[in-house]
Amino acid sequence: MGKAPLFTLIVSNSTVILSQLRVGGFRRVDLQTHVVSTCANVMALLAKELPDAVVLEANLPDGDAFELGARIRGELGYAGVPLIVVCDGSISKSMLPKIASSGCDEVLSAPLARGQLYDVLAEYLGLPRRSELRVSVLAHLSAQGTMVQQRGKIYDLTVSGARIRLDQAFSGESPLRICIDADDGGPELVLEGTVVWHRRWARGAELAVQFVSVPPQTAQRLESLATWRIELQGDQQVVALQRSLTERSNFEGLAARLESNALFDLRHLQLINSLGVSRWINFLREIPEPVAYRFAHCSVPFCTQASFIADMVGRGQVVSFFAPYYCSGCDRESECELTAASLDLAEGAPAPAMSCPSCGEPMLFEDLPERFFRFLRRVQAG
């Protein structure tokens, strides 16, 4: 018998979607894909088995993926299956009510950046992710009836739980008391949790922990910690955003803490959805006028969204950003950091030439320059 697939997906017969499954982290994941062309195909497959996720193009020959999403949630009662819809082009305001009533978990705008679908599904399927911020943690573990302390790092923090890497081995017992060394000016966070799974990692252990009975005030602080961190570097406040910008992102209180000179570090931001964009834009509008702010190390997903949505950068300036490149000789993807000041933003200008860090050969720019750099031209024009 062959090896059973690790994840099962139902996906549209779409070039945009299928090409995403051939690049990035998907090449390291054991997948079984059911390719469908119609809404009827989707409903027939769902009647037979429950997939790990459904990824559909918005317009299908026999219907609309948003209406189909409402049927999947309502008629079939599949509340826990992630449903991602890919639209052809930017998302208009008139689409928002339909999206809100569809039950879709994510709505993406084509063209997708290389590896963008992987980053989205990683959020739901627990796949390895890139560029995660780390928060120090002290775990009090139950071992043979005695509570012992171990230090480690949180690599994935949400209101409901966390993924923790400990410096030492773990016995596998619950419960745990987790002390998070928060840097938001508040007291140490103390949470009770249970272990969902654990495995050996390097010289220590990696745990997935589910929090137990999180009070509302603590949940609000967790939302903020999972969204941003702030520190002072010289006379500049540096705000580092965490890996996702979604409906769970919480910017409450951040605008009031910003002073005259702020720099947003966006290198870790890999997952963005439409509701997260709305929260981000509202936050930028709350920043007081005397505060000057800039964006540095902008991730590829952020640049892609900013090229379609003008308000993504507010009145800020862009210092640097990552751009997607690909070496066909090495079959290697690279995200190269570029400085905005050094770019030729004239209409029709090519992307900067970059060499592969492995073989030294010229790499291909993995997007259309006139589209990818649109947000920079907009910023430059004021």
SULFEN-V200743 format. One line per field, one symbol per residue. ss: DSSP state (@ for helix, = for strand, . for the rest). psi: psi as a letter, one per 40 degrees, with the letter a starting at -180 (. if undefined). burial: + if it has 24 or more other C-alpha atoms within 12 Angstrom, else -. A space follows every 50 residues. Layout:
ss = ???
psi = ???
burial = ???
//
This chain:
ss = ......======..@@@@@@...@@@@@..======..@@@@@@@@@@.. ..=====.==..==@@@@@@@@@@.......=======....@@@@@@@@ @@...=====.....@@@@@@@@@@.........=========..===== =======...======.........=====........============ =..========....@@@@@@@@@@..======..======..==..... ...@@@@...=====.....==.@@@@@@@@@@@@@.....=====.=.@ @@@@@@@@.@@@@...==.========....========@@@........ ....=......=.==...@@@@.@@@@@@@@.
psi = iihiidihihiighddddddeeiaddeehhihhhhididdddddddddih idihhiidhideahdddddddddcdefgdehhhhhhigaihideeddddd edeidihihiiiihedddddddddefihiighihhiihhhihhfehhihi iaihehhideaihhhieiiheeiiiihhhhgifeeiihhhiiiihdiiii hbebihihhhihghiddddddddddediihihhbehhhhhiaeigaeehh ehedddehbdhihhhedehdhhiddddddddddddehidehhiihifhid ddddddddhdedebeiihdiiiihihhddefhiihhhihddeiheiheii ihhiihedeeiiihhfihddddeddddddde.
burial = ------++++++++-++++++-++++--+-+-+++++++-+++-++---+ ++++++++-+---++++++++++----+--+++++++--++-------+- -++++++++++++++++++++++++-+-++-+++++++++++-------+ +++++++++++++++++++++-++++++++++++----+++++++--+-- ----++++++++-----++-+++++++++++-----++++++++++-+++ ++-++-++--+++++++++++++++++++++-++--+----+++++++++ +++++++++++++++++++++++++++----+++++++-+--+-+----- ++-+++------+++++-+-+++++++++---
//
